[in-house]
Amino acid sequence: MTIIVKIVVALGLLALFAVILIKVFPFILLLLAAVGLWKLYQAMSRPDRPPRNPIDWNQ
């Protein structure tokens, strides 16, 4: 009896965790995508910065 109860409780907790993960996962993906797009936008929107190649002082 107690072993069956423990198994049922463990399965219920696993199912609850899976449901929470499935419900939260799209928001995490959206957050990562938004941060990535913001970084890309910041990198693209500064054309006045000098390029990253090292300056050749021997000219």
Secondary structure, 3 states (H helix, E strand, C coil): CHHHHHHHHHHHHHHHHHHHHHHHHHHHHHHHHHHHHHHHHHHHCCCCCCCCCCCCCCC
